[in-house]
Amino acid sequence: MISNLRDLGGMPAAGNTTIRKGMLIRSADLSGAEKEDLQGISAVIDLRTTRETEERPDRVYDAQFLHLPIFEQITAGISHEEEAETRSIPGMAGLYAYLIRTCTEAIRNVLTAIIEHDYSTGAVLWHCTEGKDRSGITAALVLEMLGVSRERIMEDYMLTNVINLPKAEQRRELLAKTHGEEYAQSMYQAIIADESYLNAAWEAMGPDYIRGSLNIGDDMIEKFRRMVLE
């Protein structure tokens, strides 16, 4: 079973087109994946740190596996709950902005791999641990390249709460008893999706992040659109 799995197909994109189904898929980690879960997926991009991949290795079966971590230093409260228990959790909106400003090379590598994937062989799936933060930022940039409105991008981002909100509420209740209300609330904020997090990333991007900071040109974007839009 793969948690927080969704196909971005069907979303309206540039020029009265839509994203083809079975092309672009995002999820949480694949440590519990069964072979049938990956039907139609020919490449998996793991955005997690090396430590995370070693602790919960993906099960990718016949799919190509690409390990392209957004960052290698584990950040408390966003990637590794055991470390989060011994550190204060920074604001999630600040973390999103930090990733946008400091991880440009890694983010470009991920987007380039998605653009250059051979879609005639099947879909590309990218994931982190929860399928929320690194996967969410990646999805937002992929959708922006395809001309999807930010309103629709936000709607997709917030769908994570269908899975994560009940888990976050349960975790907050348990941690309030063992670690106190302040820590419990911090963990709750780290698990849920919140509009302010993605808005902080967009603010950090500025007016031309994809073409300017990431150096992804119009030719690459047009090639990508031809492959995945209909």
Secondary structure as GFF3:
##gff-version 3
##sequence-region A 1 230
A	DSSP	beta_strand	6	7	.	.	.	ID=ss1
A	DSSP	beta_strand	12	13	.	.	.	ID=ss2
A	DSSP	three_ten_helix	14	16	.	.	.	ID=ss3
A	DSSP	beta_strand	17	18	.	.	.	ID=ss4
A	DSSP	beta_strand	24	27	.	.	.	ID=ss5
A	DSSP	three_ten_helix	35	38	.	.	.	ID=ss6
A	DSSP	beta_strand	41	46	.	.	.	ID=ss7
A	DSSP	alpha_helix	50	55	.	.	.	ID=ss8
A	DSSP	beta_strand	64	67	.	.	.	ID=ss9
A	DSSP	alpha_helix	81	84	.	.	.	ID=ss10
A	DSSP	alpha_helix	92	102	.	.	.	ID=ss11
A	DSSP	alpha_helix	104	116	.	.	.	ID=ss12
A	DSSP	three_ten_helix	119	121	.	.	.	ID=ss13
A	DSSP	beta_strand	123	127	.	.	.	ID=ss14
A	DSSP	alpha_helix	134	145	.	.	.	ID=ss15
A	DSSP	alpha_helix	150	158	.	.	.	ID=ss16
A	DSSP	alpha_helix	161	178	.	.	.	ID=ss17
A	DSSP	alpha_helix	181	191	.	.	.	ID=ss18
A	DSSP	alpha_helix	195	205	.	.	.	ID=ss19
A	DSSP	pi_helix	209	213	.	.	.	ID=ss20
A	DSSP	alpha_helix	218	228	.	.	.	ID=ss21
###
